[in-house]
Amino acid sequence: MNFHINNKKYLLLSISFIVLFFGAIALYYIEYVKFQKEILESTLYKEQAHQMHKNIESMIQEKKKATTAIAISIASNNNLARLINNKEELQKFTDKLLQDLSKNTYYKTIWIQILDKNLKPVYRSWMKNSDNYETQQKDLLSIEKTNKIITTVSVDSFNISIKAMVPFFNNGEFAGILEVMSHFNSISKGLGKLGIESVLLVDKSYSKEMKNLSDKFFIDGYCIVNRDAPQALVSYLQKHGVQNYLEDEYKAENAYIVETYKFKNMATDTVAYYVMFKKISSESTLGVDFFIFKWIAIGLIFLMGIALSVSLYFFISYRKQRRYYKNIINTSTNIIITSNENAILSANREFFKYFKQYRNIKEFQKEHKCICDFFVEKSGYLHKKMDKLNWINYVLLHNDMNHKVEIDIEGERYYFLVVVSLVSQELHHYAITFSDITAQEEYKKELEELTVTDPLTKIGNRRYYQKRVEEEISRALRYNDPLSIILFDIDHFKNVNDTHGHDVGDKVLVEYTKFIATMLRDIDEFCRIGGEEFIVIVPHIDRNNALLLAEKLRKAVEAHKKVVPITMSFGVTQYIDHESQDALFKRVDDALYSAKENGRNKVVVK
């Protein structure tokens, strides 16, 4: 009897111990799941905040480059220095430039200010009176002294802008400074395309300087600059205190990820802030709270039973946890796949938004082993093999670098940022994330094209010529091929402008550019390097054949007679091994000069 009693006591004690043991493990597991959920959400939000920061930083850097390129292009125009003392003609010239920029580029709100050699404003595009404008004397004096270009973020009495300040010269002597200012409208629109709303604030210490800004609105002493800032976000900042959102750490609150980008001036002082808001996808956390509380209740019920119930609880919890993480991965806006070194193993839902021709991963695996089958082999992007390594191993080995890939899916081109993580060293399994950066890459290409394209004739500009002739010289040396160049300009073009006006002059440039282009080969590079001066890089052709081509162009131009009849003078030369680009241009320029001196409408070879 005592034996049975003791056995029952032991059994009850054992069951109690098992229940308590597994109950403690279950409670610990539940807390662990909560902790992992918080870590995962925090990581996802941090990555998105980092990407927001990179997006705006990339846009600002590209806009700085484009603004500087525009300023350099205008400052290099000889008419600027020539007209500096003739305000009426200078205004006509500059207004025409602004019209061309607005018509032929994406920049519709460029501001220009021109200062003479005494650093006094003589022209400003956004208002007529320029006598009482407070300039940045320190920066201007630095430019005058060093002749260096300065590009910075500037706050003045009118607005905040990206300002490029470029000196210009007359016969080698300092003639003045050109200031080109571009605003942040396009950046706000670019962020909007990425689902990011923004509020641009000028720091307290600079807000008081913006005395001429219309429609001013202040929050806690910070001036709001972008008029299209969503009122709901402005009210949100006003309610919660602007100062709380100006630190470096991002915030995730009230269904928003909030990230702030700081603008600094030449003195590295913070002058403004871009406070960016991106809505948190509700799908990523859908059902999380339900999951936690449901299984706490079930666990308590099962823990009052037997060990089998506890085991069943853990089994169901494990499956639920896997489904939870799978749902998070499936709600990601990035492509996430698992793969070994040779073949794809699984993919999230976002993968099939791009690869629409496949319904599931098995269909994909029937035709392709690896997503790398769709990689476009292009310089600067990932290939299947990189430095004799599989692309996955290459990314892991160089995890301190950004890796981009171009993918062709049924004729559509996409660009992605690629991150690889090792999941299982034993199985050689990897988790790979593809973040779509197509919009950023295309925006970058548009800006790059702007810096190398002549806005009027749509052919290459001087910068593009210098880049391409250097490449062709390298190729000619490598393969021992001939290389020639033809330099030409329009005879008496000033008379065309003076007699018929600059509009007709522009039509002449456009018409004869198109006409000459029809007589060139696809491999020839045709560029406009000055007002009426053009150059053609002619690969694989020696000076004799280049002479024949130039003579053909000369006769065709003389006979064309469209818009107004014109003639052209031509200089021709062939590259001499190991001479510099400048020496090559000097020789062809001398040839053109000889053609001009000998009566024009001629071809001279040197």
C-alpha positions as CSV (number, residue, x, y, z in Angstrom):
1,M,0.0,0.0,0.0
2,N,2.8,2.3,1.0
3,F,4.6,1.3,-2.2
4,H,1.6,2.3,-4.3
5,I,1.2,5.6,-2.4
6,N,4.9,6.3,-2.8
7,N,4.6,5.5,-6.5
8,K,1.7,7.8,-6.9
9,K,3.5,10.6,-5.0
10,Y,6.5,10.0,-7.2
11,L,4.4,10.1,-10.3
12,L,2.6,13.2,-9.2
13,L,6.0,14.8,-8.4
14,S,7.4,13.8,-11.7
15,I,4.4,15.1,-13.6
16,S,4.6,18.3,-11.6
17,F,8.3,18.7,-12.3
18,I,7.8,18.0,-16.0
19,V,4.9,20.5,-16.2
20,L,6.9,23.1,-14.4
21,F,10.1,22.4,-16.4
22,F,8.4,22.6,-19.7
23,G,6.3,25.5,-18.5
24,A,9.5,27.4,-17.7
25,I,10.9,26.5,-21.1
26,A,7.7,27.6,-22.8
27,L,7.6,30.9,-21.0
28,Y,11.2,31.5,-21.8
29,Y,10.5,30.6,-25.5
30,I,7.6,33.0,-25.7
31,E,9.8,35.8,-24.3
32,Y,12.5,34.8,-26.8
33,V,10.0,35.0,-29.7
34,K,9.0,38.4,-28.6
35,F,12.6,39.4,-28.3
36,Q,13.4,38.0,-31.8
37,K,10.4,39.8,-33.2
38,E,11.6,43.1,-31.8
39,I,15.1,42.5,-33.1
40,L,13.9,41.5,-36.6
41,E,11.5,44.5,-36.8
42,S,14.3,46.8,-35.6
43,T,16.7,45.4,-38.2
44,L,14.2,45.8,-41.0
45,Y,13.4,49.4,-40.0
46,K,17.1,50.3,-39.6
47,E,17.8,48.9,-43.1
48,Q,15.0,51.0,-44.5
49,A,16.1,54.1,-42.7
50,H,19.7,53.5,-44.0
51,Q,18.3,53.1,-47.5
52,M,16.3,56.3,-47.2
53,H,19.6,58.1,-46.1
54,K,21.5,56.6,-49.1
55,N,18.7,57.6,-51.5
56,I,18.7,61.3,-50.6
57,E,22.5,61.4,-50.3
58,S,22.8,59.9,-53.8
59,M,20.2,62.4,-55.2
60,I,21.9,65.4,-53.6
61,Q,25.4,64.3,-54.8
62,E,24.1,63.8,-58.4
63,K,22.3,67.2,-58.2
64,K,25.5,68.9,-57.0
65,K,27.4,67.3,-60.0
66,A,24.7,68.4,-62.4
67,T,24.6,72.0,-61.0
68,T,28.4,72.2,-61.2
69,A,28.4,70.9,-64.7
70,I,25.8,73.5,-65.8
71,A,27.8,76.3,-64.1
72,I,31.0,75.1,-65.8
73,S,29.3,74.9,-69.2
74,I,27.9,78.5,-68.9
75,A,31.1,79.9,-67.5
76,S,33.2,78.4,-70.3
77,N,31.1,80.4,-72.9
78,N,33.2,83.2,-74.2
79,N,30.1,85.5,-74.5
80,L,29.8,85.7,-70.7
81,A,33.1,87.6,-70.2
82,R,32.5,89.6,-73.4
83,L,29.1,90.9,-72.2
84,I,29.9,91.5,-68.5
85,N,29.9,95.3,-69.0
86,N,26.8,95.4,-71.2
87,K,23.9,94.7,-68.8
88,E,21.2,94.7,-71.5
89,E,23.1,92.2,-73.8
90,L,24.2,90.2,-70.8
91,Q,20.5,89.8,-69.7
92,K,19.4,88.7,-73.2
93,F,22.3,86.2,-73.3
94,T,21.6,84.8,-69.9
95,D,17.8,84.7,-70.3
96,K,18.3,82.7,-73.5
97,L,20.5,80.2,-71.7
98,L,17.9,79.8,-69.0
99,Q,15.2,79.3,-71.6
100,D,17.3,76.6,-73.3
101,L,18.0,74.9,-70.0
102,S,14.3,74.9,-69.2
103,K,13.4,73.6,-72.7
104,N,16.1,71.0,-73.1
105,T,16.8,69.7,-69.6
106,Y,15.0,68.5,-66.5
107,Y,16.0,71.7,-64.7
108,K,13.1,74.2,-64.8
109,T,13.9,76.4,-61.8
110,I,17.6,77.2,-62.1
111,W,18.7,80.6,-60.7
112,I,21.7,82.5,-62.0
113,Q,23.6,85.4,-60.6
114,I,26.6,87.0,-62.3
115,L,29.2,89.1,-60.4
116,D,31.8,91.3,-62.1
117,K,35.5,91.2,-61.2
118,N,34.8,93.6,-58.3
119,L,32.4,90.9,-56.9
120,K,29.4,93.2,-57.5
121,P,26.2,91.6,-58.8
122,V,25.4,92.7,-62.4
123,Y,22.7,90.1,-63.2
124,R,20.2,88.0,-61.2
125,S,17.6,85.8,-62.9
126,W,15.0,85.8,-60.1
127,M,14.6,89.5,-59.6
128,K,15.5,92.7,-61.4
129,N,17.1,94.8,-58.6
130,S,20.5,93.4,-57.6
131,D,21.9,96.3,-55.6
132,N,21.0,95.1,-52.1
133,Y,21.9,91.4,-52.3
134,E,24.1,90.1,-49.5
135,T,26.7,87.8,-51.1
136,Q,28.9,85.3,-49.4
137,Q,32.0,87.5,-49.5
138,K,34.3,84.9,-47.9
139,D,33.6,82.2,-50.5
140,L,33.7,84.8,-53.3
141,L,37.1,86.1,-52.2
142,S,38.4,82.6,-52.0
143,I,37.3,81.9,-55.6
144,E,38.9,85.1,-56.8
145,K,42.1,84.2,-55.1
146,T,42.4,80.5,-56.0
147,N,40.3,80.3,-59.1
148,K,38.7,77.2,-57.7
149,I,35.1,76.0,-58.1
150,I,33.0,75.8,-55.0
151,T,29.8,73.8,-54.7
152,T,27.9,74.0,-51.4
153,V,24.5,74.1,-49.8
154,S,23.6,77.8,-49.3
155,V,21.0,79.6,-47.3
156,D,20.3,83.2,-48.2
157,S,17.5,85.6,-47.8
158,F,15.5,84.0,-50.6
159,N,15.8,80.3,-50.3
160,I,18.0,77.3,-49.6
161,S,19.7,75.9,-52.7
162,I,22.6,73.9,-54.0
163,K,25.0,76.6,-55.3
164,A,27.9,76.2,-57.7
165,M,30.2,79.2,-57.9
166,V,32.6,79.2,-60.9
167,P,35.1,81.9,-61.9
168,F,35.2,83.0,-65.6
169,F,37.9,84.8,-67.5
170,N,38.5,87.2,-70.3
171,N,41.8,86.5,-72.3
172,G,43.1,84.7,-69.3
173,E,42.3,87.4,-66.7
174,F,39.7,87.0,-64.0
175,A,36.5,88.6,-65.2
176,G,33.9,87.6,-62.6
177,I,32.0,84.8,-60.9
178,L,29.0,82.9,-62.1
179,E,26.6,81.5,-59.4
180,V,24.2,78.7,-60.4
181,M,21.6,77.7,-57.9
182,S,19.3,74.7,-58.1
183,H,16.5,74.0,-55.6
184,F,15.3,70.9,-53.9
185,N,11.9,70.5,-55.7
186,S,13.1,67.6,-57.9
187,I,14.7,65.8,-54.9
188,S,11.3,66.0,-53.0
189,K,9.6,64.6,-56.1
190,G,12.2,61.9,-56.4
191,L,11.7,60.9,-52.8
192,G,8.0,60.8,-53.4
193,K,8.4,58.3,-56.2
194,L,10.1,56.0,-53.7
195,G,7.2,56.4,-51.2
196,I,9.0,58.9,-49.0
197,E,7.4,62.1,-47.8
198,S,9.6,64.9,-46.6
199,V,9.8,68.2,-44.8
200,L,12.8,70.5,-45.5
201,L,13.7,72.6,-42.5
202,V,16.3,75.4,-42.2
203,D,18.2,75.5,-38.9
204,K,17.2,78.1,-36.3
205,S,20.4,80.0,-36.7
206,Y,19.8,80.5,-40.4
207,S,16.0,80.8,-40.6
208,K,16.2,84.5,-39.6
209,E,18.2,85.2,-42.7
210,M,15.4,84.1,-45.0
211,K,13.7,87.5,-44.8
212,N,12.7,87.6,-48.5
213,L,11.1,84.1,-48.6
214,S,7.4,84.3,-49.3
215,D,4.8,82.0,-47.6
216,K,7.2,81.5,-44.6
217,F,6.1,79.0,-42.0
218,F,8.0,78.3,-38.8
219,I,7.9,75.3,-36.4
220,D,9.8,75.9,-33.1
221,G,12.0,78.5,-34.9
222,Y,12.8,76.2,-37.8
223,C,11.7,77.5,-41.2
224,I,9.8,75.1,-43.6
225,V,11.1,75.6,-47.1
226,N,9.3,73.1,-49.3
227,R,5.7,74.3,-49.9
228,D,4.6,70.8,-50.9
229,A,5.4,69.4,-47.4
230,P,2.4,67.3,-46.3
231,Q,0.4,69.3,-43.7
232,A,-0.2,66.2,-41.7
233,L,3.5,65.7,-41.2
234,V,4.1,69.3,-40.4
235,S,1.4,69.1,-37.7
236,Y,3.0,65.8,-36.5
237,L,6.4,67.5,-36.1
238,Q,4.8,70.5,-34.4
239,K,2.9,68.3,-31.9
240,H,5.9,66.0,-31.0
241,G,8.6,68.7,-31.1
242,V,10.9,69.2,-34.1
243,Q,14.1,68.9,-32.0
244,N,13.2,65.3,-31.2
245,Y,13.6,64.4,-34.9
246,L,16.9,66.2,-35.7
247,E,19.3,63.6,-34.2
248,D,21.2,61.0,-36.2
249,E,19.2,58.0,-34.9
250,Y,16.1,57.0,-36.9
251,K,12.7,56.6,-35.3
252,A,10.0,54.0,-35.9
253,E,6.7,55.3,-34.5
254,N,3.0,55.7,-35.4
255,A,3.3,53.6,-38.6
256,Y,6.3,55.7,-39.9
257,I,10.0,55.3,-40.2
258,V,11.5,58.8,-39.6
259,E,15.0,59.5,-40.9
260,T,16.7,62.9,-40.9
261,Y,19.5,64.0,-43.3
262,K,21.6,67.0,-42.3
263,F,22.9,69.6,-44.8
264,K,26.3,71.1,-44.0
265,N,27.8,74.2,-45.5
266,M,31.5,74.9,-46.4
267,A,32.2,75.5,-42.7
268,T,30.7,72.1,-41.8
269,D,27.9,73.9,-39.9
270,T,24.5,72.2,-40.1
271,V,22.2,74.6,-42.1
272,A,19.2,72.5,-42.8
273,Y,17.5,69.1,-42.3
274,Y,15.5,66.8,-44.6
275,V,13.1,65.0,-42.2
276,M,11.8,62.0,-44.2
277,F,8.8,59.8,-43.4
278,K,8.1,56.4,-44.9
279,K,5.0,54.4,-44.0
280,I,5.7,51.0,-42.3
281,S,4.1,48.2,-44.2
282,S,1.3,46.8,-42.0
283,E,1.7,43.4,-43.6
284,S,5.1,42.7,-42.0
285,T,3.5,42.7,-38.4
286,L,0.1,41.3,-39.3
287,G,-1.0,38.7,-36.8
288,V,2.0,39.0,-34.6
289,D,0.2,40.0,-31.4
290,F,-2.5,37.4,-32.2
291,F,0.2,34.7,-32.6
292,I,1.8,35.5,-29.2
293,F,-1.3,35.7,-27.1
294,K,-3.0,32.8,-28.7
295,W,-0.1,30.4,-28.0
296,I,0.4,31.8,-24.5
297,A,-3.2,30.7,-23.8
298,I,-2.8,27.3,-25.5
299,G,0.5,26.8,-23.7
300,L,-1.0,27.4,-20.3
301,I,-3.8,24.9,-21.1
302,F,-1.4,22.2,-22.3
303,L,1.1,22.8,-19.5
304,M,-1.7,21.8,-17.1
305,G,-1.9,18.5,-18.9
306,I,0.8,16.0,-19.7
307,A,4.2,16.2,-21.3
308,L,2.8,15.1,-24.6
309,S,0.6,18.2,-24.7
310,V,3.7,20.3,-23.9
311,S,5.6,18.7,-26.8
312,L,2.6,19.3,-29.1
313,Y,2.6,22.9,-28.0
314,F,6.3,23.3,-29.0
315,F,5.7,21.6,-32.3
316,I,2.9,23.9,-33.2
317,S,4.8,26.9,-31.9
318,Y,7.8,26.0,-34.1
319,R,5.6,25.7,-37.2
320,K,3.9,29.0,-36.3
321,Q,7.3,30.7,-35.8
322,R,8.4,29.5,-39.3
323,R,5.2,30.7,-40.8
324,Y,5.7,34.1,-39.1
325,Y,9.2,34.6,-40.4
326,K,8.0,33.4,-43.8
327,N,5.3,36.0,-43.8
328,I,7.8,38.7,-42.9
329,I,10.0,37.6,-45.8
330,N,7.0,37.5,-48.2
331,T,5.9,41.0,-47.2
332,S,9.4,42.4,-47.9
333,T,9.6,44.7,-50.9
334,N,13.0,43.1,-51.8
335,I,13.6,39.9,-53.6
336,I,14.9,37.3,-51.0
337,I,16.1,33.9,-52.2
338,T,18.0,31.0,-50.6
339,S,20.6,29.3,-52.7
340,N,23.6,27.1,-52.7
341,E,26.6,27.9,-54.8
342,N,25.0,26.4,-57.9
343,A,21.2,26.5,-57.7
344,I,18.3,28.5,-56.3
345,L,16.4,26.7,-53.5
346,S,13.6,29.0,-52.5
347,A,12.2,32.5,-53.2
348,N,9.8,34.9,-51.6
349,R,6.7,36.3,-53.1
350,E,8.4,39.5,-54.4
351,F,10.6,37.2,-56.6
352,F,7.6,36.2,-58.7
353,K,6.4,39.9,-59.2
354,Y,9.5,40.2,-61.4
355,F,9.7,36.6,-62.8
356,K,6.0,36.6,-63.7
357,Q,6.4,33.8,-66.3
358,Y,6.9,31.3,-63.4
359,R,4.1,30.4,-61.0
360,N,6.4,28.7,-58.4
361,I,10.0,27.9,-57.7
362,K,9.7,24.4,-59.3
363,E,8.8,25.9,-62.6
364,F,11.8,28.2,-62.4
365,Q,14.1,25.3,-61.5
366,K,13.0,23.4,-64.6
367,E,14.5,26.1,-66.9
368,H,17.1,27.7,-64.7
369,K,19.4,26.6,-62.0
370,C,20.5,30.1,-60.9
371,I,19.1,33.6,-61.0
372,C,22.5,34.6,-62.4
373,D,21.3,33.2,-65.7
374,F,19.6,36.6,-66.0
375,F,22.6,38.7,-65.2
376,V,23.7,41.2,-67.9
377,E,27.5,41.2,-68.2
378,K,28.4,44.9,-67.9
379,S,31.3,46.7,-66.4
380,G,30.7,47.8,-62.9
381,Y,28.1,45.2,-62.2
382,L,28.1,41.6,-61.0
383,H,28.7,38.7,-63.4
384,K,28.4,35.0,-63.0
385,K,32.1,34.8,-62.4
386,M,34.0,37.6,-60.7
387,D,37.8,37.2,-60.4
388,K,37.4,33.5,-61.1
389,L,35.0,33.2,-58.2
390,N,31.4,32.3,-58.1
391,W,29.4,35.6,-57.8
392,I,28.0,34.5,-54.4
393,N,31.5,33.9,-52.9
394,Y,32.8,37.1,-54.5
395,V,30.1,39.2,-52.7
396,L,30.8,37.4,-49.4
397,L,34.5,37.9,-49.8
398,H,34.0,41.7,-50.5
399,N,31.2,42.4,-48.1
400,D,32.6,45.9,-47.4
401,M,31.6,46.9,-50.9
402,N,28.3,47.7,-52.6
403,H,27.4,45.2,-55.2
404,K,25.0,46.0,-58.1
405,V,23.6,43.8,-60.8
406,E,21.7,44.4,-64.0
407,I,19.0,41.8,-64.7
408,D,17.2,41.2,-68.0
409,I,13.8,39.6,-67.5
410,E,12.0,39.1,-70.8
411,G,13.5,42.3,-72.3
412,E,12.9,44.5,-69.2
413,R,16.0,45.8,-67.5
414,Y,16.2,46.1,-63.7
415,Y,19.0,47.1,-61.3
416,F,19.4,45.6,-57.9
417,L,21.7,46.1,-54.9
418,V,22.9,42.6,-53.7
419,V,23.6,41.4,-50.2
420,V,24.6,37.8,-49.4
421,S,24.5,36.2,-45.9
422,L,25.8,32.7,-45.0
423,V,22.9,30.6,-43.6
424,S,24.6,27.2,-43.2
425,Q,28.3,26.7,-43.6
426,E,27.9,22.9,-43.6
427,L,25.3,22.9,-46.4
428,H,26.7,26.0,-48.2
429,H,23.3,27.6,-48.1
430,Y,23.0,31.4,-48.5
431,A,20.3,34.0,-48.0
432,I,20.5,36.6,-50.8
433,T,18.6,39.9,-50.9
434,F,18.1,41.9,-54.1
435,S,17.0,45.5,-53.4
436,D,15.5,47.2,-56.5
437,I,17.4,50.4,-57.3
438,T,16.2,50.7,-60.9
439,A,14.7,54.2,-60.3
440,Q,17.9,55.5,-58.7
441,E,20.1,54.0,-61.5
442,E,17.9,55.5,-64.3
443,Y,17.9,58.9,-62.5
444,K,21.7,58.7,-62.3
445,K,22.0,57.9,-66.0
446,E,19.8,60.8,-66.9
447,L,22.0,63.1,-64.9
448,E,25.2,61.6,-66.4
449,E,23.8,62.1,-69.9
450,L,23.0,65.7,-69.1
451,T,26.7,66.4,-68.2
452,V,28.0,65.1,-71.6
453,T,25.3,66.2,-74.0
454,D,25.1,69.6,-75.8
455,P,21.5,70.7,-74.9
456,L,20.9,72.5,-78.2
457,T,22.2,70.0,-80.8
458,K,21.8,66.8,-78.7
459,I,25.3,65.6,-79.7
460,G,28.3,65.2,-77.3
461,N,29.8,68.3,-75.7
462,R,33.5,69.2,-75.0
463,R,33.6,67.0,-71.9
464,Y,32.3,64.0,-73.8
465,Y,34.9,64.7,-76.6
466,Q,37.7,64.7,-74.1
467,K,36.6,61.4,-72.6
468,R,36.1,59.7,-75.9
469,V,39.3,60.9,-77.6
470,E,41.3,59.6,-74.6
471,E,39.6,56.2,-75.0
472,E,40.2,56.1,-78.8
473,I,43.9,57.1,-78.3
474,S,44.3,54.1,-75.9
475,R,42.6,51.8,-78.4
476,A,44.7,53.1,-81.3
477,L,47.9,52.4,-79.4
478,R,46.8,49.0,-78.3
479,Y,45.8,47.7,-81.7
480,N,48.1,49.9,-83.8
481,D,45.1,51.4,-85.7
482,P,45.0,54.8,-87.4
483,L,43.0,57.5,-85.7
484,S,42.1,60.9,-87.2
485,I,40.2,63.9,-86.1
486,I,38.4,66.7,-88.1
487,L,37.9,70.1,-86.5
488,F,35.6,72.6,-88.3
489,D,33.4,75.6,-87.7
490,I,30.9,77.8,-89.5
491,D,32.4,80.7,-91.5
492,H,31.3,84.2,-90.5
493,F,28.7,82.7,-88.0
494,K,28.7,86.0,-86.1
495,N,27.2,87.7,-89.2
496,V,24.4,85.0,-89.2
497,N,23.5,86.0,-85.6
498,D,23.8,89.7,-86.2
499,T,21.8,89.6,-89.4
500,H,19.1,87.1,-88.7
501,G,19.1,86.9,-84.9
502,H,20.2,84.2,-82.4
503,D,17.1,82.1,-82.9
504,V,18.0,81.6,-86.6
505,G,21.6,81.0,-85.5
506,D,20.4,78.2,-83.2
507,K,18.3,76.7,-86.1
508,V,21.4,76.7,-88.3
509,L,23.4,74.9,-85.7
510,V,20.6,72.3,-85.2
511,E,19.9,71.8,-88.9
512,Y,23.6,71.4,-90.0
513,T,24.4,69.1,-87.1
514,K,21.6,66.8,-88.1
515,F,22.7,67.0,-91.8
516,I,26.4,66.3,-91.1
517,A,25.5,63.4,-88.7
518,T,23.8,61.6,-91.6
519,M,27.1,61.4,-93.5
520,L,29.1,59.9,-90.6
521,R,29.5,56.3,-89.5
522,D,28.1,54.8,-86.3
523,I,31.5,54.6,-84.8
524,D,32.4,58.2,-85.5
525,E,32.0,60.5,-82.5
526,F,30.5,63.9,-83.4
527,C,30.7,66.7,-80.7
528,R,30.0,70.4,-80.4
529,I,32.9,71.9,-78.4
530,G,32.2,75.6,-78.8
531,G,29.6,78.1,-80.0
532,E,29.9,77.2,-83.8
533,E,32.9,74.8,-83.5
534,F,32.5,71.0,-84.0
535,I,34.9,68.1,-84.0
536,V,34.6,64.5,-85.3
537,I,36.7,61.6,-84.0
538,V,37.3,59.2,-86.9
539,P,38.6,55.8,-85.8
540,H,40.3,53.3,-88.2
541,I,40.9,56.1,-90.8
542,D,44.2,57.7,-91.8
543,R,44.7,61.4,-92.7
544,N,44.2,60.9,-96.4
545,N,40.8,59.3,-96.0
546,A,39.9,61.8,-93.3
547,L,40.8,64.5,-95.9
548,L,38.4,62.9,-98.4
549,L,35.6,62.8,-95.7
550,A,36.2,66.4,-94.7
551,E,36.1,67.6,-98.4
552,K,32.9,65.6,-98.8
553,L,31.4,67.4,-95.7
554,R,32.6,70.8,-96.9
555,K,30.9,70.4,-100.4
556,A,27.7,69.0,-98.9
557,V,27.4,71.9,-96.4
558,E,28.0,74.5,-99.1
559,A,25.3,72.9,-101.3
560,H,22.8,72.3,-98.5
561,K,21.6,75.9,-98.1
562,K,18.9,75.1,-95.5
563,V,17.8,77.9,-93.0
564,V,20.5,80.2,-94.4
565,P,23.3,79.4,-96.8
566,I,26.6,78.8,-95.0
567,T,30.1,77.5,-95.6
568,M,32.5,75.7,-93.2
569,S,36.3,75.6,-92.8
570,F,38.0,72.3,-91.9
571,G,41.2,71.2,-90.2
572,V,42.3,67.5,-90.4
573,T,45.1,65.6,-88.7
574,Q,46.1,62.1,-87.8
575,Y,47.2,60.9,-84.3
576,I,50.9,60.4,-83.9
577,D,51.9,57.6,-81.5
578,H,52.4,58.6,-77.9
579,E,51.5,62.3,-78.4
580,S,49.2,63.9,-75.8
581,Q,45.5,64.7,-76.4
582,D,46.4,68.4,-76.1
583,A,49.2,68.1,-78.7
584,L,46.8,66.3,-81.1
585,F,44.1,69.1,-80.7
586,K,46.8,71.8,-81.1
587,R,47.8,70.4,-84.5
588,V,44.2,70.1,-85.8
589,D,43.4,73.6,-84.4
590,D,46.4,75.0,-86.4
591,A,45.1,73.3,-89.5
592,L,41.7,74.9,-89.0
593,Y,43.4,78.3,-88.4
594,S,45.2,77.9,-91.8
595,A,42.0,77.1,-93.6
596,K,40.5,80.3,-92.1
597,E,43.6,82.4,-93.0
598,N,43.6,81.1,-96.6
599,G,40.1,82.3,-97.5
600,R,37.7,80.0,-95.5
601,N,35.5,77.3,-97.0
602,K,38.6,75.1,-97.3
603,V,40.1,71.9,-95.9
604,V,43.7,72.0,-94.5
605,V,45.6,68.9,-93.4
606,K,48.5,68.9,-90.9
